[in-house]
């Protein structure tokens, strides 16, 4: 446990930011799972879920929770998954 006042504050701030980051990452993972379920159920209507998932990923990247390139990679893989399912 820190003794210095500024170190105590950093512990509090870090805990708060960690909680926020964990919430956003969890929301992104949940959105990706919902997208996968939508693609499996009906690829024709999965575009709506793709838009929501892409938005969640972009928000996480804008907040610095995931890297910009990682966000773009995730979005590309989701679009590729949708295109593959739509072609079948």
N, CA, C and O atoms as a GROMACS GRO file, in nm:
protein
  352
    1UNK      N    1   0.085  -0.118   0.000
    1UNK     CA    2   0.000   0.000   0.000
    1UNK      C    3   0.090   0.124   0.000
    1UNK      O    4   0.186   0.131   0.076
    2UNK      N    5   0.058   0.221  -0.084
    2UNK     CA    6   0.144   0.340  -0.091
    2UNK      C    7   0.127   0.430   0.032
    2UNK      O    8   0.020   0.437   0.093
    3UNK      N    9   0.236   0.498   0.064
    3UNK     CA   10   0.234   0.592   0.176
    3UNK      C   11   0.219   0.736   0.130
    3UNK      O   12   0.165   0.820   0.202
    4UNK      N   13   0.266   0.765   0.010
    4UNK     CA   14   0.264   0.902  -0.042
    4UNK      C   15   0.125   0.933  -0.097
    4UNK      O   16   0.060   0.849  -0.160
    5UNK      N   17   0.080   1.056  -0.071
    5UNK     CA   18  -0.056   1.095  -0.107
    5UNK      C   19  -0.082   1.083  -0.257
    5UNK      O   20  -0.187   1.034  -0.298
    6UNK      N   21   0.013   1.127  -0.339
    6UNK     CA   22  -0.007   1.120  -0.484
    6UNK      C   23  -0.012   0.975  -0.533
    6UNK      O   24  -0.084   0.944  -0.628
    7UNK      N   25   0.063   0.887  -0.468
    7UNK     CA   26   0.061   0.745  -0.505
    7UNK      C   27  -0.073   0.682  -0.468
    7UNK      O   28  -0.124   0.596  -0.539
    8UNK      N   29  -0.130   0.726  -0.355
    8UNK     CA   30  -0.262   0.677  -0.315
    8UNK      C   31  -0.367   0.718  -0.419
    8UNK      O   32  -0.454   0.640  -0.456
    9UNK      N   33  -0.355   0.843  -0.466
    9UNK     CA   34  -0.448   0.892  -0.568
    9UNK      C   35  -0.432   0.811  -0.696
    9UNK      O   36  -0.531   0.775  -0.760
   10UNK      N   37  -0.309   0.781  -0.734
   10UNK     CA   38  -0.286   0.705  -0.858
   10UNK      C   39  -0.351   0.568  -0.848
   10UNK      O   40  -0.404   0.517  -0.947
   11UNK      N   41  -0.347   0.506  -0.731
   11UNK     CA   42  -0.410   0.376  -0.712
   11UNK      C   43  -0.560   0.387  -0.736
   11UNK      O   44  -0.619   0.302  -0.803
   12UNK      N   45  -0.623   0.492  -0.681
   12UNK     CA   46  -0.767   0.512  -0.699
   12UNK      C   47  -0.801   0.536  -0.845
   12UNK      O   48  -0.894   0.475  -0.899
   13UNK      N   49  -0.725   0.625  -0.909
   13UNK     CA   50  -0.751   0.659  -1.049
   13UNK      C   51  -0.733   0.537  -1.139
   13UNK      O   52  -0.813   0.512  -1.229
   14UNK      N   53  -0.628   0.461  -1.113
   14UNK     CA   54  -0.601   0.341  -1.192
   14UNK      C   55  -0.713   0.240  -1.177
   14UNK      O   56  -0.754   0.178  -1.274
   15UNK      N   57  -0.763   0.223  -1.056
   15UNK     CA   58  -0.873   0.129  -1.033
   15UNK      C   59  -0.998   0.173  -1.109
   15UNK      O   60  -1.067   0.089  -1.167
   16UNK      N   61  -1.026   0.301  -1.109
   16UNK     CA   62  -1.144   0.352  -1.178
   16UNK      C   63  -1.131   0.332  -1.329
   16UNK      O   64  -1.225   0.289  -1.396
   17UNK      N   65  -1.012   0.365  -1.382
   17UNK     CA   66  -0.989   0.350  -1.527
   17UNK      C   67  -0.990   0.203  -1.568
   17UNK      O   68  -1.040   0.169  -1.676
   18UNK      N   69  -0.936   0.117  -1.483
   18UNK     CA   70  -0.935  -0.026  -1.513
   18UNK      C   71  -1.077  -0.079  -1.522
   18UNK      O   72  -1.108  -0.159  -1.610
   19UNK      N   73  -1.163  -0.034  -1.433
   19UNK     CA   74  -1.302  -0.077  -1.434
   19UNK      C   75  -1.372  -0.031  -1.562
   19UNK      O   76  -1.445  -0.108  -1.625
   20UNK      N   77  -1.348   0.093  -1.601
   20UNK     CA   78  -1.408   0.146  -1.724
   20UNK      C   79  -1.358   0.069  -1.845
   20UNK      O   80  -1.437   0.033  -1.933
   21UNK      N   81  -1.227   0.045  -1.850
   21UNK     CA   82  -1.170  -0.027  -1.964
   21UNK      C   83  -1.227  -0.168  -1.973
   21UNK      O   84  -1.258  -0.216  -2.082
   22UNK      N   85  -1.242  -0.232  -1.858
   22UNK     CA   86  -1.296  -0.368  -1.855
   22UNK      C   87  -1.440  -0.370  -1.904
   22UNK      O   88  -1.480  -0.461  -1.977
   23UNK      N   89  -1.518  -0.269  -1.865
   23UNK     CA   90  -1.657  -0.260  -1.909
   23UNK      C   91  -1.667  -0.244  -2.060
   23UNK      O   92  -1.748  -0.309  -2.126
   24UNK      N   93  -1.584  -0.157  -2.116
   24UNK     CA   94  -1.589  -0.131  -2.260
   24UNK      C   95  -1.544  -0.254  -2.338
   24UNK      O   96  -1.606  -0.290  -2.438
   25UNK      N   97  -1.436  -0.319  -2.292
   25UNK     CA   98  -1.389  -0.441  -2.359
   25UNK      C   99  -1.495  -0.549  -2.355
   25UNK      O  100  -1.515  -0.621  -2.453
   26UNK      N  101  -1.562  -0.562  -2.242
   26UNK     CA  102  -1.667  -0.662  -2.227
   26UNK      C  103  -1.782  -0.632  -2.322
   26UNK      O  104  -1.839  -0.723  -2.383
   27UNK      N  105  -1.818  -0.504  -2.336
   27UNK     CA  106  -1.926  -0.465  -2.426
   27UNK      C  107  -1.890  -0.498  -2.571
   27UNK      O  108  -1.975  -0.541  -2.648
   28UNK      N  109  -1.764  -0.478  -2.606
   28UNK     CA  110  -1.719  -0.510  -2.742
   28UNK      C  111  -1.729  -0.660  -2.765
   28UNK      O  112  -1.778  -0.704  -2.869
   29UNK      N  113  -1.682  -0.739  -2.670
   29UNK     CA  114  -1.689  -0.885  -2.685
   29UNK      C  115  -1.833  -0.933  -2.694
   29UNK      O  116  -1.864  -1.022  -2.774
   30UNK      N  117  -1.922  -0.875  -2.614
   30UNK     CA  118  -2.062  -0.911  -2.619
   30UNK      C  119  -2.122  -0.877  -2.755
   30UNK      O  120  -2.199  -0.956  -2.811
   31UNK      N  121  -2.087  -0.761  -2.807
   31UNK     CA  122  -2.138  -0.718  -2.937
   31UNK      C  123  -2.089  -0.812  -3.048
   31UNK      O  124  -2.165  -0.843  -3.140
   32UNK      N  125  -1.965  -0.855  -3.039
   32UNK     CA  126  -1.910  -0.948  -3.138
   32UNK      C  127  -1.984  -1.082  -3.132
   32UNK      O  128  -2.013  -1.142  -3.236
   33UNK      N  129  -2.015  -1.127  -3.011
   33UNK     CA  130  -2.090  -1.252  -2.996
   33UNK      C  131  -2.230  -1.239  -3.053
   33UNK      O  132  -2.280  -1.332  -3.117
   34UNK      N  133  -2.294  -1.124  -3.030
   34UNK     CA  134  -2.427  -1.102  -3.087
   34UNK      C  135  -2.421  -1.099  -3.239
   34UNK      O  136  -2.511  -1.150  -3.306
   35UNK      N  137  -2.315  -1.041  -3.293
   35UNK     CA  138  -2.298  -1.039  -3.439
   35UNK      C  139  -2.282  -1.179  -3.493
   35UNK      O  140  -2.343  -1.214  -3.594
   36UNK      N  141  -2.201  -1.261  -3.427
   36UNK     CA  142  -2.181  -1.399  -3.471
   36UNK      C  143  -2.313  -1.476  -3.468
   36UNK      O  144  -2.341  -1.555  -3.558
   37UNK      N  145  -2.393  -1.453  -3.366
   37UNK     CA  146  -2.523  -1.519  -3.357
   37UNK      C  147  -2.616  -1.471  -3.468
   37UNK      O  148  -2.690  -1.551  -3.525
   38UNK      N  149  -2.611  -1.342  -3.499
   38UNK     CA  150  -2.695  -1.287  -3.606
   38UNK      C  151  -2.655  -1.343  -3.741
   38UNK      O  152  -2.741  -1.372  -3.824
   39UNK      N  153  -2.525  -1.359  -3.763
   39UNK     CA  154  -2.477  -1.416  -3.890
   39UNK      C  155  -2.521  -1.561  -3.902
   39UNK      O  156  -2.562  -1.606  -4.008
   40UNK      N  157  -2.513  -1.633  -3.792
   40UNK     CA  158  -2.554  -1.774  -3.795
   40UNK      C  159  -2.704  -1.787  -3.818
   40UNK      O  160  -2.748  -1.879  -3.888
   41UNK      N  161  -2.782  -1.696  -3.760
   41UNK     CA  162  -2.927  -1.704  -3.773
   41UNK      C  163  -2.974  -1.659  -3.911
   41UNK      O  164  -3.045  -1.733  -3.980
   42UNK      N  165  -2.935  -1.538  -3.950
   42UNK     CA  166  -2.980  -1.484  -4.078
   42UNK      C  167  -2.877  -1.384  -4.131
   42UNK      O  168  -2.876  -1.269  -4.087
   43UNK      N  169  -2.791  -1.426  -4.224
   43UNK     CA  170  -2.687  -1.336  -4.276
   43UNK      C  171  -2.743  -1.213  -4.346
   43UNK      O  172  -2.676  -1.110  -4.351
   44UNK      N  173  -2.864  -1.222  -4.398
   44UNK     CA  174  -2.922  -1.108  -4.470
   44UNK      C  175  -2.950  -0.990  -4.378
   44UNK      O  176  -2.938  -0.875  -4.420
   45UNK      N  177  -2.988  -1.016  -4.254
   45UNK     CA  178  -3.022  -0.907  -4.161
   45UNK      C  179  -2.909  -0.878  -4.062
   45UNK      O  180  -2.928  -0.800  -3.968
   46UNK      N  181  -2.795  -0.940  -4.080
   46UNK     CA  182  -2.684  -0.920  -3.986
   46UNK      C  183  -2.614  -0.786  -4.006
   46UNK      O  184  -2.528  -0.749  -3.927
   47UNK      N  185  -2.649  -0.714  -4.113
   47UNK     CA  186  -2.587  -0.583  -4.138
   47UNK      C  187  -2.614  -0.486  -4.025
   47UNK      O  188  -2.527  -0.406  -3.990
   48UNK      N  189  -2.732  -0.492  -3.967
   48UNK     CA  190  -2.766  -0.402  -3.856
   48UNK      C  191  -2.675  -0.428  -3.738
   48UNK      O  192  -2.624  -0.336  -3.675
   49UNK      N  193  -2.654  -0.556  -3.708
   49UNK     CA  194  -2.567  -0.592  -3.596
   49UNK      C  195  -2.421  -0.558  -3.627
   49UNK      O  196  -2.345  -0.522  -3.537
   50UNK      N  197  -2.382  -0.569  -3.756
   50UNK     CA  198  -2.246  -0.532  -3.794
   50UNK      C  199  -2.222  -0.384  -3.768
   50UNK      O  200  -2.115  -0.345  -3.721
   51UNK      N  201  -2.321  -0.302  -3.797
   51UNK     CA  202  -2.309  -0.157  -3.774
   51UNK      C  203  -2.292  -0.128  -3.625
   51UNK      O  204  -2.208  -0.046  -3.586
   52UNK      N  205  -2.371  -0.194  -3.542
   52UNK     CA  206  -2.362  -0.173  -3.397
   52UNK      C  207  -2.227  -0.221  -3.343
   52UNK      O  208  -2.166  -0.155  -3.259
   53UNK      N  209  -2.182  -0.334  -3.392
   53UNK     CA  210  -2.054  -0.389  -3.346
   53UNK      C  211  -1.938  -0.300  -3.389
   53UNK      O  212  -1.846  -0.274  -3.312
   54UNK      N  213  -1.943  -0.254  -3.514
   54UNK     CA  214  -1.839  -0.164  -3.565
   54UNK      C  215  -1.834  -0.036  -3.483
   54UNK      O  216  -1.727   0.015  -3.452
   55UNK      N  217  -1.950   0.015  -3.447
   55UNK     CA  218  -1.958   0.136  -3.366
   55UNK      C  219  -1.895   0.114  -3.228
   55UNK      O  220  -1.821   0.199  -3.178
   56UNK      N  221  -1.924   0.000  -3.167
   56UNK     CA  222  -1.867  -0.031  -3.036
   56UNK      C  223  -1.715  -0.042  -3.044
   56UNK      O  224  -1.644   0.005  -2.955
   57UNK      N  225  -1.666  -0.104  -3.149
   57UNK     CA  226  -1.521  -0.119  -3.167
   57UNK      C  227  -1.457   0.017  -3.188
   57UNK      O  228  -1.352   0.046  -3.130
   58UNK      N  229  -1.519   0.103  -3.270
   58UNK     CA  230  -1.465   0.236  -3.294
   58UNK      C  231  -1.461   0.320  -3.167
   58UNK      O  232  -1.365   0.394  -3.144
   59UNK      N  233  -1.563   0.309  -3.084
   59UNK     CA  234  -1.566   0.385  -2.959
   59UNK      C  235  -1.454   0.338  -2.866
   59UNK      O  236  -1.390   0.420  -2.800
   60UNK      N  237  -1.431   0.207  -2.862
   60UNK     CA  238  -1.323   0.155  -2.778
   60UNK      C  239  -1.188   0.205  -2.827
   60UNK      O  240  -1.100   0.238  -2.748
   61UNK      N  241  -1.172   0.209  -2.958
   61UNK     CA  242  -1.045   0.257  -3.016
   61UNK      C  243  -1.028   0.407  -2.990
   61UNK      O  244  -0.917   0.453  -2.962
   62UNK      N  245  -1.136   0.482  -2.998
   62UNK     CA  246  -1.129   0.627  -2.974
   62UNK      C  247  -1.090   0.657  -2.830
   62UNK      O  248  -1.022   0.757  -2.804
   63UNK      N  249  -1.133   0.572  -2.736
   63UNK     CA  250  -1.099   0.591  -2.596
   63UNK      C  251  -0.960   0.537  -2.563
   63UNK      O  252  -0.911   0.555  -2.452
   64UNK      N  253  -0.897   0.471  -2.660
   64UNK     CA  254  -0.763   0.418  -2.637
   64UNK      C  255  -0.762   0.285  -2.565
   64UNK      O  256  -0.658   0.243  -2.515
   65UNK      N  257  -0.876   0.219  -2.560
   65UNK     CA  258  -0.884   0.092  -2.488
   65UNK      C  259  -0.828  -0.020  -2.573
   65UNK      O  260  -0.762  -0.111  -2.523
   66UNK      N  261  -0.855  -0.013  -2.705
   66UNK     CA  262  -0.788  -0.105  -2.797
   66UNK      C  263  -0.716  -0.020  -2.901
   66UNK      O  264  -0.758   0.092  -2.929
   67UNK      N  265  -0.612  -0.073  -2.958
   67UNK     CA  266  -0.532  -0.001  -3.055
   67UNK      C  267  -0.610   0.019  -3.184
   67UNK      O  268  -0.695  -0.063  -3.220
   68UNK      N  269  -0.581   0.129  -3.252
   68UNK     CA  270  -0.650   0.163  -3.377
   68UNK      C  271  -0.638   0.052  -3.481
   68UNK      O  272  -0.736   0.017  -3.547
   69UNK      N  273  -0.518  -0.005  -3.494
   69UNK     CA  274  -0.499  -0.111  -3.593
   69UNK      C  275  -0.571  -0.239  -3.552
   69UNK      O  276  -0.623  -0.310  -3.638
   70UNK      N  277  -0.576  -0.267  -3.424
   70UNK     CA  278  -0.649  -0.385  -3.376
   70UNK      C  279  -0.798  -0.368  -3.404
   70UNK      O  280  -0.865  -0.463  -3.442
   71UNK      N  281  -0.849  -0.246  -3.386
   71UNK     CA  282  -0.990  -0.219  -3.415
   71UNK      C  283  -1.019  -0.240  -3.563
   71UNK      O  284  -1.119  -0.302  -3.598
   72UNK      N  285  -0.933  -0.189  -3.648
   72UNK     CA  286  -0.952  -0.206  -3.792
   72UNK      C  287  -0.944  -0.352  -3.832
   72UNK      O  288  -1.019  -0.398  -3.919
   73UNK      N  289  -0.855  -0.426  -3.770
   73UNK     CA  290  -0.841  -0.570  -3.799
   73UNK      C  291  -0.969  -0.644  -3.759
   73UNK      O  292  -1.019  -0.729  -3.833
   74UNK      N  293  -1.022  -0.611  -3.641
   74UNK     CA  294  -1.145  -0.675  -3.594
   74UNK      C  295  -1.261  -0.646  -3.690
   74UNK      O  296  -1.336  -0.736  -3.726
   75UNK      N  297  -1.274  -0.519  -3.731
   75UNK     CA  298  -1.384  -0.481  -3.820
   75UNK      C  299  -1.371  -0.551  -3.955
   75UNK      O  300  -1.471  -0.594  -4.012
   76UNK      N  301  -1.249  -0.561  -4.005
   76UNK     CA  302  -1.228  -0.628  -4.134
   76UNK      C  303  -1.265  -0.776  -4.125
   76UNK      O  304  -1.326  -0.831  -4.217
   77UNK      N  305  -1.229  -0.839  -4.015
   77UNK     CA  306  -1.262  -0.981  -3.998
   77UNK      C  307  -1.412  -1.002  -3.987
   77UNK      O  308  -1.464  -1.101  -4.038
   78UNK      N  309  -1.481  -0.910  -3.920
   78UNK     CA  310  -1.627  -0.922  -3.908
   78UNK      C  311  -1.693  -0.906  -4.045
   78UNK      O  312  -1.784  -0.982  -4.079
   79UNK      N  313  -1.648  -0.808  -4.122
   79UNK     CA  314  -1.704  -0.786  -4.255
   79UNK      C  315  -1.677  -0.907  -4.345
   79UNK      O  316  -1.764  -0.948  -4.422
   80UNK      N  317  -1.558  -0.962  -4.334
   80UNK     CA  318  -1.523  -1.080  -4.411
   80UNK      C  319  -1.612  -1.198  -4.374
   80UNK      O  320  -1.655  -1.273  -4.461
   81UNK      N  321  -1.640  -1.214  -4.245
   81UNK     CA  322  -1.727  -1.320  -4.196
   81UNK      C  323  -1.868  -1.303  -4.252
   81UNK      O  324  -1.931  -1.401  -4.292
   82UNK      N  325  -1.918  -1.179  -4.254
   82UNK     CA  326  -2.051  -1.153  -4.305
   82UNK      C  327  -2.058  -1.180  -4.456
   82UNK      O  328  -2.154  -1.241  -4.504
   83UNK      N  329  -1.958  -1.136  -4.528
   83UNK     CA  330  -1.955  -1.157  -4.674
   83UNK      C  331  -1.949  -1.306  -4.707
   83UNK      O  332  -2.014  -1.352  -4.802
   84UNK      N  333  -1.874  -1.381  -4.631
   84UNK     CA  334  -1.862  -1.524  -4.653
   84UNK      C  335  -1.996  -1.593  -4.629
   84UNK      O  336  -2.036  -1.682  -4.704
   85UNK      N  337  -2.066  -1.551  -4.522
   85UNK     CA  338  -2.195  -1.612  -4.489
   85UNK      C  339  -2.301  -1.572  -4.592
   85UNK      O  340  -2.389  -1.652  -4.625
   86UNK      N  341  -2.294  -1.450  -4.642
   86UNK     CA  342  -2.393  -1.402  -4.739
   86UNK      C  343  -2.376  -1.471  -4.874
   86UNK      O  344  -2.473  -1.491  -4.948
   87UNK      N  345  -2.252  -1.507  -4.907
   87UNK     CA  346  -2.224  -1.572  -5.035
   87UNK      C  347  -2.275  -1.715  -5.040
   87UNK      O  348  -2.304  -1.768  -5.147
   88UNK      N  349  -2.287  -1.777  -4.924
   88UNK     CA  350  -2.330  -1.918  -4.919
   88UNK      C  351  -2.478  -1.931  -4.934
   88UNK      O  352  -2.531  -2.042  -4.932
   0.00000   0.00000   0.00000
